[in-house]
Amino acid sequence: MAVRGLRVATIGLLLQTVASPLCAGIMFQPIALTDEPAPGTKHTFYDFGIAYLDSLGHVAFNAAAHRWLGQWWDSTDGLWSTTSGTLSLVAGQGNPAPGGGTFNTLMGNSYFVLSQSGNLALGAALQNAGGDFLCVQRPSGFQVIARSNTPAPGTGQVKFANTDFWRFTFNNDGQLALRAALSTRDVSAGIFTDGGAGLKSVALVGDITPGVPTGYRLTSLGYPVINDFGRIAFAAGYRTVGYTGGILYTSDGGSLHMVTRADLPAPGTKGNYFDRFDDPDISNSGHVAFTADLTFPSLHRGLFTDRTGPVEPVALQGMPQGAPYVRTFRDFSDISINSSDRIAFLATLWGDDIQVCTSDINGQYDVVAETGQPIPGAPDILIQQIHFLRLNARGQVAFRAICTKANDPFITYSAILATDPTASSSPSSAPACSSK
């Protein structure tokens, strides 16, 4: 599974001991609280963004802090982590940035990932129109991977555009894959990887398209994902005179391998063909899971994988799902595939109910949770929305849910729910965290 880190919802970063009907029996360690001093600054925390948790229990999060100057609040923000053993400031607004310049805000115009092995990657903007950059924190300190207005590898003198580096994935070995905008019309974007020895290009807009007839060129690139062995997967678009289509690739950083493309038959359908592809996920075994738009005459969306070899359907629009009455799938999102090739996804049904579903390598489905259902251990708390699905190597899923009281829909809760390690087909009876 492509590493995005285990992301923790933060509501004042309430990783503390909580007495709550939704968190009974769970003890939380305090990491940071509002009105407490923000290390590395003269300010106190007042708002929190997102947080990541690695396999050693280290936490990284972005937050805003302020101090009262007698007549007004002086505000700042930054990125903090506990990877050094204590909570410390990693990057702060107005502080020197790696390679020169100073950090701009780290609450809005930035993106970071803490991998399960404790590696940290950060994409951020610089103050005073200094552009954007992407860096990785290594034992020797931050290493700048890419920076606006500098030449992009594999392009000659084409430069990275003055735009963000905020869409990347990062594996447990410290390798990353990213899509970046470039500064010319003919070569407007590229996909790049870095394994610690420097950035290199994998694919560029304008390249000849491998896997299709001569004369086709890549016209668009999706956002890549990378597994722990450095293999990446991404969707792309290609074109020749009078025709455009989509294509899906994997790569070990060298040549591109086509998984499938537009105008090839979509397996499991009745005469449909692939058209365009959404961004995929990739497992450590190198298999991919992806959603695709299909051509007429019937189905228009599907979820597919190559986990058994050839591309095969996992779920299709219109496929029956649910009992006692038959409902059908309408769409799919938040696709994840783990090292056992188990796939998790959010399924939207006709009628707009949403299910958390998993599918094993034999095609066996489990419905983990569904909107309108109570959460285990709290029968009067109903799930209304489901977001940010994640799947780990053990087959457990975690997701964010917005819930309401059954007898009072104006009372809302935000909860992180996870499947019990001993019962993978149902959510844990105690959510990871919640707030009223």
C-alpha positions as CSV (number, residue, x, y, z in Angstrom):
1,M,0.0,0.0,0.0
2,A,1.3,3.4,-0.8
3,V,2.4,5.1,2.4
4,R,0.5,8.2,3.4
5,G,1.1,7.7,7.1
6,L,-1.5,7.0,9.8
7,R,-3.3,10.3,10.0
8,V,-5.0,11.2,13.3
9,A,-7.9,13.6,13.4
10,T,-7.0,16.5,15.7
11,I,-9.6,18.4,17.6
12,G,-7.3,20.4,19.8
13,L,-5.0,17.4,19.4
14,L,-7.0,15.6,22.1
15,L,-4.5,12.8,22.6
16,Q,-5.2,12.7,26.3
17,T,-7.0,10.7,28.9
18,V,-10.7,11.1,28.0
19,A,-13.8,10.1,29.9
20,S,-16.4,9.8,27.1
21,P,-19.2,7.3,26.2
22,L,-17.5,7.0,22.8
23,C,-14.0,6.3,24.2
24,A,-14.7,4.2,27.2
25,G,-11.6,2.2,28.3
26,I,-9.2,4.0,26.0
27,M,-6.3,5.9,27.6
28,F,-4.6,8.7,25.6
29,Q,-1.3,10.4,26.2
30,P,-1.3,14.2,26.0
31,I,0.9,15.5,23.2
32,A,-0.2,19.1,22.9
33,L,-3.1,21.1,24.2
34,T,-4.5,24.6,23.5
35,D,-3.0,27.4,25.7
36,E,0.1,25.3,26.4
37,P,3.5,26.7,25.3
38,A,4.5,25.8,21.7
39,P,8.1,24.6,21.9
40,G,10.6,26.7,19.9
41,T,8.4,29.8,20.0
42,K,7.2,32.4,22.5
43,H,3.6,31.5,21.8
44,T,0.9,29.1,23.0
45,F,-1.0,26.6,20.9
46,Y,-4.5,27.7,19.9
47,D,-5.5,25.6,16.9
48,F,-4.3,22.3,15.3
49,G,-4.3,21.0,11.8
50,I,-3.6,17.3,11.0
51,A,-1.4,14.8,12.7
52,Y,0.5,11.6,11.7
53,L,1.5,8.7,13.9
54,D,4.4,6.4,13.1
55,S,4.9,2.8,14.2
56,L,7.1,3.8,17.1
57,G,4.4,6.1,18.5
58,H,6.0,9.4,17.3
59,V,3.6,12.1,16.4
60,A,4.0,15.0,13.9
61,F,1.4,17.7,13.5
62,N,1.0,21.3,12.2
63,A,-0.6,23.9,14.5
64,A,-1.2,27.6,15.0
65,A,0.1,29.5,18.1
66,H,-0.4,33.0,19.4
67,R,0.7,35.4,22.1
68,W,-1.0,38.6,23.5
69,L,1.0,41.7,23.0
70,G,-1.2,44.0,25.0
71,Q,-3.4,45.3,22.2
72,W,-3.4,42.5,19.7
73,W,-2.6,38.8,19.2
74,D,0.6,38.0,17.5
75,S,0.1,34.7,15.6
76,T,2.4,32.2,14.0
77,D,2.3,28.5,13.0
78,G,4.6,25.6,12.4
79,L,5.2,21.9,12.2
80,W,6.1,20.0,15.4
81,S,7.1,16.4,16.1
82,T,8.1,14.0,18.9
83,T,10.6,12.0,16.7
84,S,13.5,13.4,18.7
85,G,12.0,12.0,21.9
86,T,10.4,15.3,23.0
87,L,8.0,17.6,21.4
88,S,10.0,20.1,19.3
89,L,9.6,22.5,16.4
90,V,10.6,21.1,13.1
91,A,9.7,24.1,10.9
92,G,8.2,27.4,11.9
93,Q,6.6,30.3,10.0
94,G,9.3,33.0,9.5
95,N,12.2,30.6,10.4
96,P,15.0,29.8,8.0
97,A,14.1,27.1,5.4
98,P,16.5,24.5,4.0
99,G,18.4,25.9,1.0
100,G,17.6,29.5,1.8
101,G,14.6,31.7,2.3
102,T,12.1,31.6,5.2
103,F,9.0,29.5,5.8
104,N,5.6,30.9,4.9
105,T,2.5,29.5,6.7
106,L,2.6,25.8,7.6
107,M,-1.1,25.5,8.4
108,G,-2.5,26.2,4.9
109,N,0.0,26.3,2.1
110,S,1.9,23.2,3.0
111,Y,1.7,19.4,3.1
112,F,3.7,16.9,5.1
113,V,3.8,13.1,5.7
114,L,5.3,11.1,8.5
115,S,5.9,7.6,7.4
116,Q,5.5,4.6,9.6
117,S,9.3,4.3,10.0
118,G,9.6,7.9,11.2
119,N,10.7,9.6,8.0
120,L,9.3,13.1,7.5
121,A,8.7,14.9,4.1
122,L,7.5,18.4,3.8
123,G,6.3,20.5,0.9
124,A,6.0,24.2,1.8
125,A,5.9,27.8,0.4
126,L,8.5,30.5,1.1
127,Q,7.8,34.0,2.1
128,N,8.2,37.1,-0.2
129,A,7.3,35.1,-3.4
130,G,10.2,32.9,-2.8
131,G,8.5,29.9,-4.5
132,D,7.8,26.4,-3.1
133,F,10.1,23.5,-2.2
134,L,10.0,19.9,-1.2
135,C,12.4,18.5,1.4
136,V,12.9,15.3,3.4
137,Q,14.2,15.1,7.0
138,R,17.1,12.7,7.1
139,P,19.5,11.8,10.0
140,S,21.9,14.6,8.7
141,G,19.0,17.1,8.6
142,F,16.7,18.4,6.0
143,Q,17.6,17.7,2.3
144,V,15.9,19.8,-0.4
145,I,14.5,17.5,-3.1
146,A,12.9,20.0,-5.5
147,R,12.5,23.8,-5.6
148,S,10.6,26.2,-7.8
149,N,12.4,27.8,-10.7
150,T,15.3,25.2,-10.7
151,P,15.9,22.8,-13.6
152,A,13.8,19.6,-13.4
153,P,15.8,16.3,-13.9
154,G,15.5,14.7,-17.3
155,T,14.2,17.8,-19.0
156,G,17.3,19.8,-20.1
157,Q,16.7,23.3,-18.8
158,V,12.9,23.1,-18.2
159,K,12.3,24.3,-14.7
160,F,9.9,23.4,-11.9
161,A,7.0,25.9,-12.1
162,N,6.4,28.4,-9.3
163,T,3.7,26.2,-7.9
164,D,3.2,23.7,-5.1
165,F,5.0,20.4,-4.2
166,W,2.1,19.4,-2.0
167,R,1.0,16.2,-3.7
168,F,3.4,13.4,-3.1
169,T,3.6,9.9,-1.5
170,F,6.4,8.7,0.8
171,N,7.4,5.2,1.6
172,N,8.9,3.6,4.7
173,D,12.3,3.5,3.2
174,G,12.4,7.3,2.8
175,Q,11.7,7.3,-1.0
176,L,9.1,9.6,-2.5
177,A,7.2,10.0,-5.7
178,L,5.6,13.3,-6.9
179,R,3.9,15.0,-9.7
180,A,5.2,18.5,-10.4
181,A,4.2,21.3,-12.7
182,L,6.9,22.5,-15.2
183,S,7.5,25.8,-16.8
184,T,6.9,25.2,-20.5
185,R,3.8,24.5,-22.5
186,D,5.2,21.5,-24.3
187,V,6.6,19.9,-21.1
188,S,4.0,21.1,-18.6
189,A,4.3,18.4,-15.9
190,G,6.4,15.4,-14.9
191,I,6.5,12.5,-12.5
192,F,9.7,12.1,-10.4
193,T,11.1,9.8,-7.8
194,D,13.8,10.2,-5.2
195,G,15.5,7.4,-3.3
196,G,18.1,9.5,-1.4
197,A,20.5,9.8,-4.4
198,G,18.7,12.7,-6.0
199,L,15.5,13.3,-8.0
200,K,15.0,11.6,-11.4
201,S,12.2,11.8,-13.9
202,V,9.9,8.8,-14.6
203,A,7.5,10.4,-17.2
204,L,7.0,13.8,-18.8
205,V,4.1,15.3,-20.7
206,G,5.1,15.1,-24.3
207,D,6.8,11.7,-24.0
208,I,6.0,8.9,-26.5
209,T,3.3,6.8,-24.8
210,P,4.5,3.2,-24.1
211,G,2.0,0.5,-24.6
212,V,0.0,2.2,-27.4
213,P,0.4,2.5,-31.2
214,T,3.1,4.8,-32.5
215,G,2.3,8.5,-32.7
216,Y,0.6,8.9,-29.3
217,R,2.1,11.2,-26.6
218,L,1.4,11.7,-23.0
219,T,-0.8,14.8,-22.4
220,S,-1.5,14.6,-18.7
221,L,-0.2,12.9,-15.6
222,G,-2.0,11.9,-12.4
223,Y,-0.5,11.8,-8.9
224,P,1.8,8.8,-8.3
225,V,1.9,6.4,-5.4
226,I,5.0,4.4,-4.3
227,N,5.4,1.2,-2.3
228,D,8.1,0.2,0.1
229,F,10.2,-1.3,-2.7
230,G,10.2,1.9,-4.7
231,R,7.7,0.8,-7.4
232,I,5.3,3.5,-8.4
233,A,1.9,3.6,-10.1
234,F,0.1,6.4,-11.8
235,A,-2.6,7.3,-14.3
236,A,-2.0,9.4,-17.4
237,G,-3.8,10.7,-20.5
238,Y,-2.5,10.4,-24.1
239,R,-3.5,11.8,-27.4
240,T,-3.0,11.7,-31.1
241,V,-4.9,13.5,-33.9
242,G,-8.6,13.1,-33.3
243,Y,-8.3,10.8,-30.2
244,T,-7.6,11.1,-26.4
245,G,-7.7,8.3,-23.8
246,G,-6.4,7.2,-20.4
247,I,-3.7,4.8,-19.5
248,L,-2.4,3.3,-16.2
249,Y,1.3,2.5,-15.6
250,T,3.6,1.1,-13.0
251,S,7.4,1.6,-12.9
252,D,10.4,0.7,-10.8
253,G,11.9,4.1,-11.7
254,G,13.1,3.0,-15.1
255,S,10.8,1.8,-17.9
256,L,7.1,2.1,-17.8
257,H,4.8,-1.0,-17.6
258,M,1.3,-0.6,-18.9
259,V,-1.4,-2.1,-16.7
260,T,-4.3,-1.3,-19.0
261,R,-5.5,1.6,-21.2
262,A,-8.5,3.1,-22.9
263,D,-10.2,1.1,-25.6
264,L,-9.3,-2.2,-24.0
265,P,-12.2,-4.4,-22.7
266,A,-13.2,-3.9,-19.1
267,P,-13.2,-7.4,-17.5
268,G,-16.5,-8.5,-15.9
269,T,-18.6,-6.1,-17.9
270,K,-21.0,-6.7,-20.8
271,G,-19.2,-5.0,-23.7
272,N,-17.8,-2.0,-21.8
273,Y,-14.3,-0.6,-22.5
274,F,-12.0,1.4,-20.3
275,D,-11.9,5.2,-20.8
276,R,-10.2,7.2,-18.1
277,F,-8.6,6.2,-14.8
278,D,-8.4,7.8,-11.3
279,D,-5.2,7.8,-9.3
280,P,-4.5,4.2,-8.2
281,D,-3.0,2.6,-5.1
282,I,-0.2,0.0,-5.1
283,S,0.7,-2.8,-2.7
284,N,4.1,-3.9,-1.6
285,S,3.7,-6.9,-4.0
286,G,3.4,-4.4,-6.9
287,H,-0.3,-5.0,-7.5
288,V,-2.6,-2.0,-8.1
289,A,-6.2,-1.2,-7.3
290,F,-7.9,1.6,-9.3
291,T,-11.2,3.1,-10.3
292,A,-12.1,3.8,-13.9
293,D,-14.7,5.5,-16.1
294,L,-16.1,3.0,-18.6
295,T,-17.7,3.6,-22.0
296,F,-21.3,2.9,-22.8
297,P,-23.6,1.0,-23.3
298,S,-24.3,0.2,-19.7
299,L,-22.0,0.6,-16.7
300,H,-20.0,3.8,-16.3
301,R,-17.8,3.2,-13.2
302,G,-15.8,0.3,-11.8
303,L,-13.2,-0.7,-9.3
304,F,-10.5,-3.1,-10.6
305,T,-7.2,-4.8,-9.6
306,D,-4.5,-6.9,-11.0
307,R,-3.8,-8.7,-7.7
308,T,-4.2,-12.2,-9.2
309,G,-2.4,-11.4,-12.4
310,P,-4.8,-10.1,-15.1
311,V,-6.9,-7.1,-14.5
312,E,-10.2,-8.1,-12.9
313,P,-13.2,-6.3,-11.4
314,V,-13.6,-5.9,-7.6
315,A,-16.9,-4.0,-7.8
316,L,-18.9,-2.5,-10.6
317,Q,-21.6,0.2,-10.8
318,G,-24.9,-1.5,-10.7
319,M,-23.6,-4.6,-8.9
320,P,-26.0,-5.8,-6.2
321,Q,-24.9,-5.1,-2.6
322,G,-26.8,-5.3,0.6
323,A,-29.7,-7.2,2.2
324,P,-32.5,-7.9,2.9
325,Y,-33.4,-5.7,-0.1
326,V,-31.1,-5.4,-3.1
327,R,-29.2,-2.1,-3.5
328,T,-26.5,-1.5,-6.0
329,F,-23.1,0.3,-6.2
330,R,-23.0,3.7,-7.7
331,D,-19.4,4.9,-7.2
332,F,-16.2,4.2,-5.4
333,S,-13.5,6.2,-3.6
334,D,-10.6,6.1,-1.1
335,I,-9.1,3.0,-2.6
336,S,-6.4,1.2,-0.6
337,I,-4.6,-2.1,-1.2
338,N,-2.3,-3.6,1.4
339,S,0.7,-6.1,1.3
340,S,-1.8,-9.0,1.4
341,D,-3.6,-7.6,-1.6
342,R,-6.7,-6.9,0.5
343,I,-8.6,-3.9,-0.9
344,A,-10.6,-1.4,1.1
345,F,-12.8,1.2,-0.4
346,L,-15.8,3.6,0.2
347,A,-18.8,2.5,-1.8
348,T,-21.6,5.0,-2.5
349,L,-24.9,3.1,-3.2
350,W,-27.8,4.3,-5.2
351,G,-29.8,6.3,-2.6
352,D,-26.5,7.9,-1.3
353,D,-25.8,5.5,1.6
354,I,-22.0,5.0,2.0
355,Q,-20.4,1.7,3.0
356,V,-16.9,0.9,4.2
357,C,-16.1,-2.3,2.3
358,T,-13.1,-4.7,2.1
359,S,-12.4,-7.4,-0.5
360,D,-9.8,-10.2,0.0
361,I,-7.8,-11.8,-2.7
362,N,-10.6,-14.4,-3.2
363,G,-13.1,-11.7,-3.9
364,Q,-14.9,-12.1,-0.5
365,Y,-16.6,-8.9,0.6
366,D,-17.0,-7.6,4.1
367,V,-19.1,-4.5,4.9
368,V,-17.4,-2.9,7.8
369,A,-19.7,0.1,8.4
370,E,-22.5,2.0,6.8
371,T,-24.1,5.4,7.1
372,G,-27.3,5.3,9.2
373,Q,-26.0,2.5,11.4
374,P,-25.1,2.9,15.1
375,I,-21.5,2.6,16.2
376,P,-20.7,-0.4,18.3
377,G,-21.1,0.2,22.0
378,A,-23.2,3.4,21.5
379,P,-26.6,2.4,19.9
380,D,-27.9,5.9,20.1
381,I,-25.0,7.4,18.0
382,L,-25.6,7.0,14.3
383,I,-23.0,7.3,11.5
384,Q,-24.0,10.1,9.0
385,Q,-20.8,10.7,7.0
386,I,-17.6,8.7,6.3
387,H,-14.3,10.1,5.2
388,F,-10.5,9.4,5.0
389,L,-10.5,5.6,4.8
390,R,-7.2,3.9,5.6
391,L,-6.1,0.2,5.5
392,N,-3.1,-1.2,7.2
393,A,-0.9,-4.3,6.6
394,R,-3.0,-6.4,9.1
395,G,-6.2,-5.8,7.2
396,Q,-7.6,-3.3,9.7
397,V,-9.4,-0.2,8.5
398,A,-9.8,3.2,10.1
399,F,-11.9,6.1,9.0
400,R,-13.3,9.4,10.2
401,A,-17.1,9.5,10.9
402,I,-19.5,12.3,11.5
403,C,-22.2,11.0,13.8
404,T,-25.4,12.3,15.4
405,K,-27.6,11.4,18.3
406,A,-30.5,9.2,17.2
407,N,-33.0,11.3,19.1
408,D,-31.4,14.7,18.5
409,P,-29.7,15.1,15.1
410,F,-28.4,18.6,16.1
411,I,-25.9,16.9,18.5
412,T,-22.9,15.9,16.4
413,Y,-19.8,13.9,17.1
414,S,-16.6,13.5,15.2
415,A,-15.0,10.1,15.6
416,I,-12.2,8.0,14.3
417,L,-13.4,4.4,14.1
418,A,-11.2,1.4,13.5
419,T,-11.8,-2.4,13.1
420,D,-10.9,-4.6,16.1
421,P,-7.7,-6.6,15.4
422,T,-9.5,-9.7,16.5
423,A,-12.7,-9.0,14.4
424,S,-11.7,-7.4,11.1
425,S,-15.3,-7.3,9.7
426,S,-16.7,-4.9,12.2
427,P,-15.6,-1.5,13.7
428,S,-14.1,-1.5,17.1
429,S,-16.5,-1.0,20.0
430,A,-14.5,2.0,21.1
431,P,-13.5,4.7,18.6
432,A,-9.9,6.0,18.5
433,C,-11.1,9.4,19.5
434,S,-14.2,11.5,19.4
435,S,-15.6,14.9,20.4
436,K,-19.1,16.3,20.9
